[in-house]
Amino acid sequence: MYSVDLNSDMGESFGAYRLGGDEDIIQYVTTANVACGWHAGDPMVMDKVVRMAKERGVMVGAHPGYPDLMGFGRRKMVLTPAEVKNYVKYQIGALAAFAQSYGMKLQHVAPHGAMGNQCQYDEEISTAIVEAVKEFDKDLMIYYCAGAVLGEIAESQGLRTACEIFADRAYMDDLSLVPRKMEGSMITDEDVAIARCVRMIKEGKVTSINGKELDIKGDTLCVHGDGPKALAFVKKIRDTFEKEGIAIRHL
C-alpha cells in the first residue's frame, strides 16, 4: 500500500489582502504549512488557519521565510547563520503560540521560498535552521525538498525528516526546483502533473526539465493553494490517488 502526506502552504493572506483559498483547500489536505508573518500572513490569519486545522484534524507546521512581504519571501537575502537561526526560531515560536491556544502541537517546520531554495546546497543556512528547530523542540519534523542538504543535516542531528515533492513544479537535473523565472518551471497541465505525482510516489522516479530520469523520494506532496484552479486540482489528486491505491494521510 502506498501512502503520502498531502500538504499545502496556507495563511498567506495579509491584512486586507487575500491570497489563496484556505477555507476550501484545508478540507482536502492532511497538513498545513502556515506562514508566520514574515513572508506572508499576520496574527489574525495565523489564528484562523490554526483554528480551521483543529476543526478538520489537519496537522500544522511552521512555514518560516525571509522578512520580505513585498517579495513574498522569494528574493534571496544575504544573512548570517545566526540571523537565519533566530529568524526561524522567532517564527516557529509565534505559530506555536496559536497552536497551543487550540490544544495543538506543531508537527513540522518547512522553510519557505528563497530560504528553502538555499537549503538545497547551503550547509550553513541549513545548519542554522536545524539548530533553531532543535533548540525549540527536537520532536519537530523537518520538511525538506528532494535532494536538499537540509535533509541530510537534520537527520545527522537526530531530527525526523520528510522529503517534500511538488505537484506543479519542474525539476532540474540535480533535483533542485526549476527557477520560477525559467520557462517550464510550472507544470500547468493538471493531468501531466498528477501523473508525475503518481510516478514519484509509486516508482520513485521523475523526469527533469532536460529529460533526465532521476530517483526521488516522496513522503509529503505539496499542492500550492494560491492558483485559480487549486481547489479543482487538489480534488482531482485525491480522486486519482484513490484509484491508484495511494492513501493520503498525515505523517
N, C-alpha and C positions, 0 to 999 in steps of 0.2 A: 504493500500500500504506500503510495506516495503522499506526501503532505507538505504544505508550505504555509507560512505566516503571510497574511495579506495586509500590508501597511499603506498608510497614506500620510503625506505631510499636511498638517492641519493647523488651525489657529493663526492663519497668515493675514487675516484682516487687521486693520489698524484704525482706531478711532472711527471716523465716518466712512472710511474706505473699506469696501467689502471685496474680499478675494477668495474664490473657491466656494464650493458647495458643501461645507462641513456637515450641515444637518442631514443632507441626503447621503453623502459618501459614508458617513460613520455607521450607517445601517448595514453596510456590506463588507466592511473590513474587520480584522481582528485586532489591529494595533494602530494607534495614532502617534505620529511623531509631531509633537506640539512645539510650535515656535515660542520662544521665550522672551520676546520683546525687543530683540536687538536687530535681527534682520527683518523681522515682521512680528505682528502680534502685540498685544498690550494686556494689562491685568484683567480687563473685562472679558476680552476674547479668551484668554487662558482659562479663566473661571468657567466660562460657558462650555468650552470644549471638554474640559475635565469632567464637568457635571454630566454632559451627554455620554461620555465614555463610561462613566459609572453606571448610568441608566442602561446602557447597551451591553455591559460586560466586556467592553473593549479595553485592552491593555494600553497604558500610556507611557511614552518615553519622551525625554527631552530632545529637542532639535536645536541645539545651540549654533549660533552663527556669528559672523563678524558684526561689529556695531556699524551697520551700513543700511539704514532703512531705505534711502533713496536708490541704492544699487541692489536692494533685495539680497544682500549678502553674497552676491555673485561676483564681486570685484575683489581681486586678490589684495590683501593688505600686508604690509611688512611689519610684523610684530615680533617681539621677543618671546621665547618659550614661556617665560614667567607670565607675560601678559596673556598669552593664549590660555595657559593653565587657570589663571584667576578669572578670566572672562567666562570660561566654560563652567567653572565651579559656581560662579555667581548666577548663571542662567539655570543650572541644574537646581540650585537651592530655591530659586524663585518658583519654578514649576512644582518642586516637591512640596512647597507650602500649600499650593492649591490641591495637590493630590491628597495630602494629609488631611485637609479640611473635609474631604469627602470619604475619608477612611480608606484611601488607596495608597499604594506604594508604587513608585516609579519602577518600570521594568528595565528600561534601557536608555542609552544615550546614542544618538545618531547625528554626527556632525553634518551641518548644512552647507550647501553651495561651495563657495571658494575654499572654506575651511575644510570641508570634506574632500575636495579635489586635491588639496595639498597633502592630505593623509595618504595619497596613493604612493608617494615616494619620500616625503619629508619625515625623516625619523625624529627630528627634534620636535616638530609640531605634534606628531603622533604621540610621542612620549609624554608631552605636556598634557595632552587630553587624557591619556591613560592615568597619569598621576592625579589629575583633578577628579576623575571618577573614583579611583581607589581611595583617595583621602575623604571623599564624601560618603561613598557606600560601595564596598568591594563586591557586593552582591549584584550590582547593576551590570547589565549586559552591554556590550559594545556592538552596535551595528556598523559594519564596515563594507565598503564597496569591494566587489570581487577583485582580487589581486593586490589590494592595498596593503602597504606595510603596517598600517594601523592594526590590522587583524593579527599579524604576527607578534607585534609588540604587546598587544593586550593579552594574548594567550601566554606569552612568556612571563607576564606579570601575574598570571593566575586568574585573570578575568574570563568570564564566559563571553563568547562571541557569536554573532550571527552574520553570515555573509549575505549581503543585500544585492539583489538583481533588479533590473528595471524593465518594465513592460514597454516603455515608449522611447527608450534611448538606445542609440547605436554604440558599438564598442570599437576602440582602436585595436591594433594587433597585440598590444600589451595589456589588454583588458581594462584600460582606463576608458572613461566615457569620452565620446567624440565631443570636442568643444562646441558649445551651442552656436558659435559664430560660423561653424563649418556647415556646408550643405550636407544634408543627410544625417544630421545629428539627432533629429527627432524622427521616430517611426510613426507616421501619420495613418497608415493603413491598419485598421484595427485587426483584421484577420491575420495579417502578417505578424503583427505584434504579439497576438495571443498564441499563434503557432510557435513563435520563438520562445515564449514563456514555457509552453508545454515541453519543448525540446530541452530547454535549460534544466527544467526540474526532473524530467524522466530520463534524459540521456546524458545530462551534464555537459552539453555542448552548445556553442553559439558561434555564428559566423560573423567575423569582424567586418567593418565597413569596406575593407580591402579584399574580402572574400576568403580570409584565412580561417580555418577551423580551430577553435580554441576550447580548452577544457574550462569549465566554470562550475562553481558550487552555488546552489541557491537555497538558503534557509528561509529568507523572507523576501517577498516580492513587493516592490514599491509601485503604487499607482498614483500618479500626480492628480490631485483633486481640483486643480485650477483651470483645466481645459474646458472648452464649451461642451465636449461630449463625454466628460469624465464619468458622469453617472451611468450613461448607457454602456460605456466601456467596462466599468467595474462589474456591472450586471452580466455582461457578455463573458467576462473572465470567469465569473462564478459558474455560469451555465456550462461553459466549455470544460472547466476543470471537473465538474461533476460527471460529465460524460466520459472524461479521460481517466477517471478514477483517482483524481488528485484531491485529497482532503484539505480544506482550508481551516487552520486552527492556529491560535497564538502559541508562542514558544514557552 
